[in-house]
Amino acid sequence: MAGKFWKKNVPAKTSVVKVRSATLLFPMLELGRADIVLYEEWGGLYLLAGYKPTTIRELKPPLASRPLYMYLNKAHREMVPRVSNALLQMKADGSYQKIVDRILSPLKPGQ
C-alpha cells in the first residue's frame, strides 16, 4: 500500500531513504538526517511517546486517509459475524470510545 502511495504522490526526483524498522525513522528526523517521515498516525504517535523527541511535530492535515479493515484468517471465517457484531455493539454502548480515550488519546501531544 505504501509503495503505491509513493509512486503516485512523491516527485520522482525526491531522495527517499528506506529503513528496516520504523523505530529508526524518528531518530533520523530528530538528528536532521531526514526532512520528513511518512508514517501512519497512531503508530507514529506511539513510537514518539517512547522516544520523547524535542523537534518533531505531527503535520496536519494528513497527506492521505483511507479506511482500515480487520482481517481474519479464513480458518476463522465463522467468527466474522460475531466480531462484526461485537464491534458494532462496542461503538453503540460507548466502550469502544472509552478504549480510544484511555489508550490512544494520551498519545496525542497536549492531552
Secondary structure, 3 states (H helix, E strand, C coil): CHHHHHHHHCCCCCCCCCCCCHHHHHHHHHCCCCCCCCCCHHHHHHHHHHHCCCCCCCCCCCCCCCCCCCCCCHHHHHHHHHHHHHHHHHHHHCHHHHHHHHHHHHHCCCC
